[in-house]
Amino acid sequence: MRTGITLIIIFKTLFSKSDAGFTDFETPSKDWFNALFRNAASWKLHRNDKPSWKNSPTLPLDHNRGSFLFFSTSGSAGAVNKKSAILESKILRTSNRGSCVSFWYRISGRHAGVLELKKVKRSGTDLLWKREGEQMEGWKYVKVAIPINPNTKYYQLIIEANLGSDGSMALDDIDLDENHSCTNSLENGGFVVDFENKVTSMKNKVYGDHFDWVIEKATSSGGGPPTDVTSGIGHYLLLKTYGKRTGQKASYVSNGISRSDNGACLSFYYFINGQRVGKMTVSILSKSGWVSTAKILWSNTGNQSGNWKFAKVSLPKTLTSQSYDIMFTGTVGTDNSGSVAIDDITLKNTGVC
């Protein structure tokens, strides 16, 4: 009898409407569930109107004020001896036009652990996205393309938190578009560039450079970082310094960004390996296309311990009052055997950080 009931449930799930759409956890979700048949703890639903949450420095408020999911090494979620929590989507149909999932996340604590997005299908599990360790302060937004596989008719997405020795993770506002592939576009001309799909928002500077940045796949033998930021096995933007002369430059620039009366917020991950490998700067061209208007907003020089680092830069409204550009410039140092790389560039053109 139990087997029959299980088969009926699976049959109804497979052939029910599979458009997961948007989930903000303000009402019970019909599209995302805590895993029932895996050896995992449960994500917990919390609201920011609870006094105990307001008084705790380790627990974030909803980025739009409201409810979110949370998993921690302390409290009720961590009281059990299970260090992972898995959130499963309903059964989804593969689209021949591509699919895209986005969500907000927050990872707090130096030894917080790993947060992963995976695609589960009959033939196995694919890792689509990963973040490990503390991700600085505040909520972060991510958009991930779901690869098209004509041999897979149905699949599930899972968001899995594997906690370390001390920390917490939170999720909010999961948005799944099953019938359209990801785009780089955000509101008011903003964009996300993770170098996993064709880049339309940025390009190598055409004139005045000595060489170009290149999009490279993460590998242990490619001269760059052995992992990328997005999934650990994806792509990043690499400044190949080997064979270049000291002082030579390469710039990567946006394709014109709409004005913003409220300023903007730029975030990205960077990798600098080598004591004298060179310098990386981020500049704003307050008049789109005019390099002569460039103003340096951020710079870093020298070895960064061979790890990916996160940076966030506010663009004041005085610099975004007309169409503008963002430009990343790498300058070769005296040691051309190191590497400089960039990944997961996000520009929110609706206000400062």
N, C-alpha and C positions, 0 to 999 in steps of 0.2 A: 504493500500500500504506500509506503513512504517513497519508494522509487517512482511509482506512478505520479504522485503529487509533485515530486521534483521535476519530472519530465514535463508536466503541464506548465509549471512555473517557467521553466526554460523556454518552452514553446511560445508562451504568451509574451515573454520578454523579448525574444528574438524578433517577433513579428508585430510588436507594438511600435508606435511612433517613436523614432529614435533621435529626433532633433533635441539634443540636450539643452541648447540655448544658454541663457544667462542664469547664474545662481549666486545670490548675494547673502544667503543664509539668514535673511530677515524672517522668512517663513520656512517651514519644513521643505527640504529639497526632495524632488521626485526624480532627480537625475544623478545625484552623487550620494554614495552610501559608505559607511564604515564597513570594511571587509568582515564578513561573518565566518568564512571558512578558512581563514589563514591564521597562523599563530602570531597575532598582532594585537596591540592595545587599540583603543578607540580615540579618534580625534574628538575633542570636546567642544561643544558650542558654548560660547560666552558672549555676553552683552556688556557694552561699556558703561551701562547705567548702574552696574553693581558696585556699591561702595568699596568692596574688597579689591576690586580690580583697579579702581581709581587710586587706591593707596599703595599699590604694588609697583615698584619701579621696573620690574622685569616683564610686565605684561603690557603689550601695546594696545592702544585704542584702535578701533576700526578706522581705516583711513578716510572713510566718508561718514563716520560716526554711525554705529549700529552694531550688528553681530558679526562674528567671525569664528573660524575654527582654530583650535589651539592644542598643542601637545608639548608637555614639559617634563623635565626630569624630576620635578617636585610636584606636590599636590596630588589630586586624585588620579590624574593621567599617568603619573610616574610612580604611583604607589605600588603598582604591580611590577613583577620582574620582567616586563616586556619593554624593550627599547625601541620598538618600531610601531608606527601607526600607519594604516593603509586606507586611503580614500579611493573607492572604485566608482567609475562611471557606470551608467547602464550600458547594455550591449548596443554598440553603434555599427552602422553600415558603412562600408568603404565607399567613398565618393570618387568618381572618375575626374572630378574637378579639383580635388584636393580639399583639405580641411585645416582648420587653424584653431588652436586653443590659447587663451590668454588668462592670466590670473595675477593677483597681488600676493606677495609673500613677505614674511619677515623672519629672519633667523638671528637670534640673540644668544650671546655667550661664546667665549673663545673656543670652547670645546663642545659646541652645540651638536655637531654631527653632520649628517648629509640629508638633503632634500632632493628627491628625484621624481621625474615624470617619465612613465614608461607606457609603452603600447604592448598590450598582451593579446596575442593571437594564437590560433591553434598550433602553429609551427614553432612558437617560442615567444620570447619577450625582447623588445627593442628598447634601449635606453634613448630617450629623446632630449633630455635636459637634466642638468645636475648642478647643485650648489653645495659647497662644503665649508663649514666653519662660519664664524661671525661675518655678517654682511653689512657692517657699519650700522648706523642708526636709521630708523625709519622704514616704512613700507617700500617695496620695490615691485615694479611691474615687469612682466615677461610675456612674450608672445612666441609661440612655438608652432612650427609647421608640422602637420601630420603627414608623413610620407605616403604617397599613393602606391598601393600594392594590388594589382589586378588579381592576384592569386589568393587574396584574403578578402572574404565577403563580409565577415563580422569581426569585431575586435572590441576591446575595452581599454580605457585609459585608467591608470592608477597613479596617484600622487602618494609617494611613500616617504615618511620621515623616519630616519634611523638616528636616534639620539646618541650623543657622546656622553661624556661624564658629567657635563653641566651645561644646561642651556634650555632654549625653548624655540618653537617654531609656530608660525601662524599662517593661515590662508584666508583669502577673501575674494569675492567677486570673480568667480570662474566663468569665463565666456567661451563657449564652444560653437564655432561656425563649421558645420559639417560639409557645407556645399561650396565653400570658397577657400582658396589658399590664402596664406598670410600675405599681408602687404607690409611695407615699411612705414606706412603712414600713421600718424597720430593727429590729434586735433590741432587745427590752426597751423598746419605745415610742419608739425613736429614729426619725428621719425624714430624708428628702432632699427639698428643695423647689427646683425649678429654674424654676418658673412656666411650663413648657411644657405641663403637663396640669392638670386641675382640682386645686386645692390643698385638701387635706382636713386637713392637720396644723396650719395656722395661719389666722388671720383678722384683719381690722381690729378693733381694740378698740371695743366697742359704746358705752360711756359715757365721758364726760369728755374727749373729744378735740374739736378744732376742725374737723378734716377727716380724710379717709381717704388712705391709700396707694393707688395704682392699679397694676394690672398693665399694662405698656405693651410694645408690640412695638418692637424696635430699628429706628430710622429716623433719618435725618439732619435731619428737620424736626419731631420730636415733642417737643422741649424737654428730652429726656434724652440719655443716652449714645447714640452712633450705632451701637454694637454691644452685644450681650449677651455673657455669659461662656460660656454653654453651647455655642453654635454660631457666634456672631457675627451671626446673623440671627433669633434667637429673642426671648424675652421676659424682662423683669426687673420688679422692684418699684420704683416711682418715687414720690418725694415731690415733688408739683407745688407749688412755692413761689410761682409767679407770682400776684400779686394777693392773697397772704396777708399778714397783719400780723406784725411782729416779735414773737416769743415764742409764736406759735401752734404747737400740737403735733399730731402724728398718731402713733399707736402700732399696731404689728402684733404680735400675740401668739399663742402656741401654744395648742392646745386641751386642755391637761392632759397632762403627761408622767409616766410611772410612776416611782416612786422608784428610786434606784440606790445600792446600798451601796458602790459603787466610784467614785462621781463620774461625770462626763460630759465630753464634748469637743464644743464648738461651733465650727464653721468657716463662713466665708461670704466673699463678695466684696462690696466696697463702692466706690461712686463718688461723690466730692464735688468739684463744679466751681464755683468762685466763692469769692473771698477771705472774704466775710462772708455766705455763703449760709445758714449755720446750723450746727447741731450734731447729730450722731447718737450715740445711746447704746444699749448692750445691757444689759439688766437681767435678773436672775433673780427670779421671784416664788417665794419658798421655800415658800409655801402656794398651791397652784394656784387661780387666780381672785382672789386677794387682792392688789390693787395696793399696799396699805399695807405689804406685806412686801417690796416691790421693793428690790433692792440692785444698784447699777450695777457691772458687771463690766468694761466697755470703753466708751470714748468717743473721738470724733474731731471736730475742728473745723477749718473752713477748707479752702482749696483743696488738692487732692491731685494737681495737675498734669494733671487731666482724663483720668486713666487708672484702670482697675480695679485695686484693691488687694486682697490676700488677708489675712484676719485669722483667728486661731485663739485660742480662749479656753477655759481649763480651768475646770470647775465642780467644786469640791471636794466630797467626800462629805458634809461638814457642811451643805451647802446642798441636797443632793439626797436627804436621808434620808426625805423624804415626797414625795408627788405635788407637782410644781412646774410652773412655766411659764417660757418665755423670751420677752422682749419687746424689740422694736426700736422706738425712739422717735426721730422727727425733729423738731427744733425750728427754726422759721424764724428766720433772722438778719436783719440790716439790709439785705442785698442779696437781693431775691427774684427776681432774674433768672437765678440759677444753678440747679443741679440736684443732687439727692441720690438715689442708687439702690442697690439690694441685689440680689444674684443668688446662686444655688447655695448655699442654706443647708443645712448638714448637721449633724445632732445625733447623735452616737454615745453612747448611754446605757449604756455598759458599762465606762467608766473614763475617767480624766482624759487630757488630750492628752500 
